[in-house]
Amino acid sequence: MRKITNPFVYAAETGEYNCFGCSPGNDRGLRLEFWEDGDEVVARWTPHKAYEGWTGVLHGGIQATLLDEAAAWLIFVKLKTAGVTTRLNVEYLKPVYISRGEMTIRARLLSKGKKTAEIECELSDGEGAVCAKAEASYFCFPEKIARAKYNYPGADAFFA
């Protein structure tokens, strides 16, 4: 696996970048980091009680956020642009117990249209059981617009 650099970190230091999913400067956020593994983008994350829904179980909204964030980073790295979620369909297969430790989130491209992408994501618990799956649809900006309006730094910045 190859580590993906977060090129937005410089903006976290000034408070301009506070993404709940991936900003290292957001004290309440998930602070996700990503790796490239073949055709997939992968994150590993250890939950704690602050993100609990039912006692000992990771909140479903946090699960959805983890899946959606992985899809966004797939757009950055694999499609070399930025995009926005237009649909996220999550299937909760089994509880994600916080006590099972570090979980794995994976995203892979299913298809790419002219302006859209379909992405498949999955969340596995610390024992490797797939607990949630999602299909995400993203509207993808042309790279020129992503750079000009949405602070997309270009694909090379993710592997600096």
C-alpha positions in Angstrom: 0.0 0.0 0.0 1.1 3.5 -0.7 0.4 6.3 1.7 -1.7 9.2 0.4 -0.5 12.6 1.6 -3.1 15.0 2.8 -2.3 18.1 0.8 -4.8 20.2 2.7 -3.0 20.0 6.0 -1.4 23.5 5.6 -4.9 25.0 5.7 -5.8 23.1 8.9 -3.1 25.1 10.7 -4.9 28.4 9.9 -8.4 27.0 10.5 -9.4 27.2 6.9 -9.7 23.4 6.6 -11.9 21.7 9.2 -13.3 18.6 7.5 -15.0 16.4 10.0 -13.8 13.3 8.1 -10.1 14.1 7.3 -8.8 17.3 8.9 -6.1 16.6 11.4 -6.9 19.9 13.0 -10.6 19.0 13.9 -10.5 17.8 17.5 -13.9 16.3 17.2 -13.4 14.9 13.7 -12.4 11.4 12.5 -9.0 12.5 11.3 -8.9 9.8 8.6 -5.7 9.0 6.7 -5.7 7.1 3.4 -3.6 4.7 1.5 -3.8 3.6 -2.1 -4.0 -0.2 -2.5 -4.2 -1.1 -6.2 -7.5 0.1 -7.5 -8.8 0.9 -4.0 -8.4 3.7 -1.5 -8.2 2.4 2.1 -8.4 4.0 5.6 -7.8 2.4 9.0 -9.5 4.0 11.9 -10.0 3.2 15.6 -13.4 4.1 17.0 -14.0 5.3 20.6 -17.0 5.9 22.8 -17.5 9.5 21.6 -18.8 8.1 18.3 -21.2 5.6 19.9 -24.8 5.2 19.0 -26.2 2.3 21.0 -24.0 1.2 23.9 -20.8 -0.2 22.5 -21.9 0.2 18.9 -20.5 2.8 16.4 -23.2 5.3 15.4 -24.8 4.7 11.9 -24.2 8.3 10.9 -20.5 7.9 11.7 -20.4 4.7 9.6 -22.0 6.6 6.7 -19.4 9.4 7.1 -16.5 6.9 7.0 -17.8 5.4 3.8 -18.6 8.7 2.1 -15.1 10.1 3.0 -13.4 7.1 1.5 -15.4 7.7 -1.7 -14.4 11.4 -1.8 -10.7 10.5 -1.5 -11.1 8.0 -4.3 -12.3 10.8 -6.5 -9.3 12.9 -5.5 -6.7 10.2 -6.2 -8.1 7.9 -8.8 -10.2 10.3 -10.9 -7.8 13.3 -10.3 -10.5 15.8 -9.5 -12.9 16.9 -6.8 -16.6 16.0 -6.5 -19.7 16.1 -4.4 -21.9 13.3 -3.1 -25.2 13.1 -5.0 -26.4 9.9 -3.4 -25.2 7.6 -0.7 -27.0 4.3 -0.1 -25.7 2.5 3.0 -26.6 -1.1 3.8 -25.9 -1.8 7.5 -25.2 -5.5 7.7 -24.3 -6.0 11.3 -23.3 -3.8 14.4 -19.9 -2.3 14.4 -18.7 -2.9 18.0 -16.3 -0.3 19.2 -14.5 -2.9 21.4 -13.3 -4.8 18.3 -10.7 -2.0 17.6 -9.3 -0.7 14.4 -11.6 -0.9 11.4 -10.9 -0.8 7.7 -12.8 1.3 5.2 -12.3 0.6 1.4 -13.6 2.4 -1.7 -13.3 1.3 -5.3 -14.7 2.7 -8.6 -17.6 0.9 -10.1 -18.1 3.1 -13.2 -17.3 6.6 -14.5 -19.6 8.6 -16.7 -18.9 12.0 -18.3 -19.7 13.9 -15.1 -20.5 11.2 -12.6 -18.9 8.3 -10.8 -20.3 5.3 -9.0 -18.3 4.1 -6.1 -18.6 1.0 -3.9 -17.4 1.2 -0.3 -17.2 -1.2 2.6 -16.5 -1.0 6.3 -15.0 -3.9 8.2 -14.6 -4.2 11.9 -11.4 -5.0 13.8 -12.0 -8.7 13.3 -12.3 -8.3 9.5 -16.1 -8.8 9.3 -17.8 -6.6 6.7 -20.4 -4.6 8.7 -21.6 -2.0 6.3 -21.5 -1.4 2.5 -22.4 1.6 0.5 -22.9 2.7 -3.1 -22.0 6.3 -3.6 -22.8 8.5 -6.6 -20.6 11.6 -7.1 -20.8 14.5 -9.4 -17.3 15.1 -10.6 -16.1 18.6 -11.4 -13.9 19.1 -14.4 -10.3 19.4 -13.0 -10.0 23.0 -14.1 -13.1 23.9 -12.1 -12.0 21.8 -9.2 -8.7 23.6 -9.0 -10.2 27.1 -9.5 -13.3 26.9 -7.2 -12.8 23.9 -4.8 -9.1 24.1 -3.8 -8.2 20.9 -5.6 -4.4 20.8 -5.6 -3.9 18.3 -8.5 -3.3 14.6 -8.3 0.4 14.8 -7.7 -0.1 16.7 -4.4 -1.5 13.5 -2.9 1.8 11.6 -3.3 4.3 14.4 -2.5 
